[in-house]
Amino acid sequence: MYDFIVVGGGGSGLAAAARGVELGLSVLVLEKQPQLGGTTGIAVGSYTTSGSALQRKAGIEDSVEDHAEDAGKFPPPDIEVKNNAAYRHQFLSHAAETLEWLTGMGLVFHGPSPEPPNRVPRMHNVVPGAQAYILTLQAKILSGSGKILCETSVKKLLKEDGRIVGVECDRDGRTETFRSRLGVVLAAGDYAAAPDLIAEFKGDSFSEIEGINPNACGDGHRLAREAGSPLVNMEITYGPELRFIPPDKTDWVDTLGRIGWVRNLMGKITPLVPESVMHAMIKKKLVTWQHPEDKLFPEGAILINQEGERFCNELVTPDRETRVACQTGKIAYILLDQGLIEKFSEWPHFISTAPEIAYAYVEDYLRLRPDVATEAGTLEALARKRDIPFEGLKEAVQTYNQIQSENGSDPFGRPIGERPLEGDRWVLLGPAKAYFTTTEGSPACDLEMRVLDESGEPIPGLYAVGQNGLGGQVLWGHGLHIAWAMTSGRLVAEGLKRMDEAS
Ligand SMILES: Cc1cc2nc3c(=O)[nH]c(=O)nc-3n(C[C@H](O)[C@H](O)[C@H](O)COP(=O)(O)OP(=O)(O)OC[C@H]3O[C@@H](n4cnc5c(N)ncnc54)[C@H](O)[C@@H]3O)c2cc1C
């Protein structure tokens, strides 16, 4: 019997367990994968908050009220209108103290960096990367009364007399049950890679689109639903967006960051590292995950598939992404001619950005991501390098140019009047795929992170955090998801401790 059980060993689950252990509770973390981390473990690691010590050190005056107002300016209005304002305000009012809690455990942050429309810099980036959260929290859990079991997939919630009292899991092909005294905390991440949930809530045309984290299968959402909770805001997703496929090799900074003493050393020297070096490190991350800018297409870039053919109106999204997901291998390439290469080699025409921190241009991709950036002097050589039939590519470019020059009509409905693709330098960016980054729906929750039933009453013993416990909040922009994962994890453990003391 444990005081509480956490379903999922990503950011929010580990934060809940680490805080529980600190407060003297016995905690069991069950993780489906062979390793901890989830989406948190592959993230950039930005943490956005107001009122932090780093902001004060930089002389920035800020308030939760200002932050709450600015947070509402990031999402499009039709999405922001669905936000659970009370919940997001409560989160923002606890995010800075969570950052101090993390710093107290030895994590080091760089920043704050600006990200408009935030009126002041609020983005803090963990050093050297998001794996640092996982390793630090794991160490805290294992230093106390916490237990972690990997390769243990929770399949069912155990209910007795209307109360959730434990879980049933699949462990090494065997069914095992674990019981909890105070509650079960769902922390199983999002459903970006759950085609059935995506089809149900967004429509069939989105179901071929993958999640960046292929293990984000919505298990927590399913468990809550089976327990009687309605799912809210399930149609809201971050993406789909075009992104380049991930590199084969892990970044050396991430690899080094897995070694405890190296991570600590990196943390200590961070304040001494010149801004330009920090930005170079961030640029490396940028070309790994940030999406290519939409403005490439109105400037004249076209999308082609592995057969060398155009297949969509590149200017219309999310239709463009749903069509990419239907091509061979679900991949596409962005074709740039000489004019576009020159244009996207200097400000303000970048390929991707972490706004106001780093900007990546064509040369950055050719240098840092040769696996997704191919250059040649002729279309034929370009096609050969990517194993694309030259005839297909030639025809796609010729037809496109002909439509431009003859004021013709584009078979995919793209407006005419742009310029032809030509010159002695060509670049293919890709393979790119359409991905969901994350999803914003979750079971209904109250401000104490209790999961609610259809009538709005808490389901006794059931809690949800991170992407399982958004409770109708809309989190847009960089850094709020990790701040929420950590904050909700910390707060749920504190709530369970208070409940324990009161009983
Ligand atoms: C490429 C990328 C970069 C990002 N960068 C940032 C960033 O810099 N800042 C930011 O704020 N947000 C970022 N995000 C989003 C953010 O990382 C996530 O929303 C957040 O970390 C999710 O935390 P979580 O604890 O809810 O889920 P996760 O970290 O995904 O953890 C869920 C865990 O539960 C496990 N699990 C699932 N089902 C079961 C089951 N049945 N039984 C047991 N275990 C289970 C999973 O394997 C996983 O380990 C990024 C997302 C992506 C894809």
The ligand as an SDF file (V2000), in Angstrom:
LIG
                    3D

 53 58  0  0  0  0  0  0  0  0999 V2000
    9.4740   18.6840  -29.2140 C   0  0  0  0  0  0  0  0  0  0  0  0
    8.7320   19.3030  -28.0740 C   0  0  0  0  0  0  0  0  0  0  0  0
    9.3170   20.3490  -27.4020 C   0  0  0  0  0  0  0  0  0  0  0  0
    8.6230   20.9410  -26.3510 C   0  0  0  0  0  0  0  0  0  0  0  0
    9.2260   21.9390  -25.6610 N   0  0  0  0  0  0  0  0  0  0  0  0
    8.5710   22.5310  -24.6450 C   0  0  0  0  0  0  0  0  0  0  0  0
    9.2040   23.5460  -23.8780 C   0  0  0  0  0  0  0  0  0  0  0  0
   10.3770   23.8720  -24.0790 O   0  0  0  0  0  0  0  0  0  0  0  0
    8.4760   24.1510  -22.8980 N   0  0  0  0  0  0  0  0  0  0  0  0
    7.1790   23.7820  -22.6040 C   0  0  0  0  0  0  0  0  0  0  0  0
    6.5690   24.3520  -21.7110 O   0  0  0  0  0  0  0  0  0  0  0  0
    6.5770   22.7730  -23.2820 N   0  0  0  0  0  0  0  0  0  0  0  0
    7.2490   22.1360  -24.2660 C   0  0  0  0  0  0  0  0  0  0  0  0
    6.6560   21.0950  -24.9250 N   0  0  0  0  0  0  0  0  0  0  0  0
    5.4060   20.5290  -24.3610 C   0  0  0  0  0  0  0  0  0  0  0  0
    5.7110   19.8750  -22.9890 C   0  0  0  0  0  0  0  0  0  0  0  0
    6.9820   19.2700  -23.0280 O   0  0  0  0  0  0  0  0  0  0  0  0
    4.6850   18.8360  -22.5510 C   0  0  0  0  0  0  0  0  0  0  0  0
    3.3770   19.3150  -22.7370 O   0  0  0  0  0  0  0  0  0  0  0  0
    4.8380   18.4750  -21.0630 C   0  0  0  0  0  0  0  0  0  0  0  0
    6.1860   18.2780  -20.7400 O   0  0  0  0  0  0  0  0  0  0  0  0
    4.0100   17.2440  -20.7520 C   0  0  0  0  0  0  0  0  0  0  0  0
    4.2870   16.7740  -19.4550 O   0  0  0  0  0  0  0  0  0  0  0  0
    3.3950   15.5940  -18.8560 P   0  0  0  0  0  0  0  0  0  0  0  0
    3.9700   15.2270  -17.5610 O   0  0  0  0  0  0  0  0  0  0  0  0
    1.9500   15.9620  -18.8940 O   0  0  0  0  0  0  0  0  0  0  0  0
    3.5430   14.3930  -19.9060 O   0  0  0  0  0  0  0  0  0  0  0  0
    4.8250   13.5290  -20.3150 P   0  0  0  0  0  0  0  0  0  0  0  0
    6.0750   14.2390  -19.9960 O   0  0  0  0  0  0  0  0  0  0  0  0
    4.5920   13.0840  -21.7100 O   0  0  0  0  0  0  0  0  0  0  0  0
    4.7580   12.2660  -19.3550 O   0  0  0  0  0  0  0  0  0  0  0  0
    3.7560   11.2780  -19.4770 C   0  0  0  0  0  0  0  0  0  0  0  0
    4.3580    9.9370  -19.1290 C   0  0  0  0  0  0  0  0  0  0  0  0
    3.3210    8.9940  -18.8800 O   0  0  0  0  0  0  0  0  0  0  0  0
    3.7170    7.7410  -19.4300 C   0  0  0  0  0  0  0  0  0  0  0  0
    2.5170    6.9210  -19.6500 N   0  0  0  0  0  0  0  0  0  0  0  0
    1.5910    7.0690  -20.6170 C   0  0  0  0  0  0  0  0  0  0  0  0
    0.6410    6.1380  -20.4900 N   0  0  0  0  0  0  0  0  0  0  0  0
    0.9590    5.3820  -19.4160 C   0  0  0  0  0  0  0  0  0  0  0  0
    0.3640    4.2520  -18.7900 C   0  0  0  0  0  0  0  0  0  0  0  0
   -0.7920    3.6910  -19.2350 N   0  0  0  0  0  0  0  0  0  0  0  0
    0.9840    3.7100  -17.7080 N   0  0  0  0  0  0  0  0  0  0  0  0
    2.1570    4.2370  -17.2280 C   0  0  0  0  0  0  0  0  0  0  0  0
    2.7560    5.2930  -17.8120 N   0  0  0  0  0  0  0  0  0  0  0  0
    2.1600    5.8770  -18.8690 C   0  0  0  0  0  0  0  0  0  0  0  0
    4.4300    8.1490  -20.7030 C   0  0  0  0  0  0  0  0  0  0  0  0
    5.2330    7.1120  -21.2190 O   0  0  0  0  0  0  0  0  0  0  0  0
    5.2340    9.3690  -20.2400 C   0  0  0  0  0  0  0  0  0  0  0  0
    6.4900    9.0060  -19.7360 O   0  0  0  0  0  0  0  0  0  0  0  0
    7.3330   20.4810  -25.9680 C   0  0  0  0  0  0  0  0  0  0  0  0
    6.7440   19.4210  -26.6630 C   0  0  0  0  0  0  0  0  0  0  0  0
    7.4470   18.8300  -27.7070 C   0  0  0  0  0  0  0  0  0  0  0  0
    6.8190   17.6740  -28.4270 C   0  0  0  0  0  0  0  0  0  0  0  0
  1  2  1  0
  2  3  1  0
  2 52  2  0
  3  4  2  0
  4  5  1  0
  4 50  1  0
  5  6  2  0
  6  7  1  0
  6 13  1  0
  7  8  2  0
  7  9  1  0
  9 10  1  0
 10 11  2  0
 10 12  1  0
 12 13  2  0
 13 14  1  0
 14 15  1  0
 14 50  1  0
 15 16  1  0
 16 17  1  0
 16 18  1  0
 18 19  1  0
 18 20  1  0
 20 21  1  0
 20 22  1  0
 22 23  1  0
 23 24  1  0
 24 25  2  0
 24 26  1  0
 24 27  1  0
 27 28  1  0
 28 29  2  0
 28 30  1  0
 28 31  1  0
 31 32  1  0
 32 33  1  0
 33 34  1  0
 33 48  1  0
 34 35  1  0
 35 36  1  0
 35 46  1  0
 36 37  1  0
 36 45  1  0
 37 38  2  0
 38 39  1  0
 39 40  1  0
 39 45  2  0
 40 41  1  0
 40 42  2  0
 42 43  1  0
 43 44  2  0
 44 45  1  0
 46 47  1  0
 46 48  1  0
 48 49  1  0
 50 51  2  0
 51 52  1  0
 52 53  1  0
M  END
$$$$
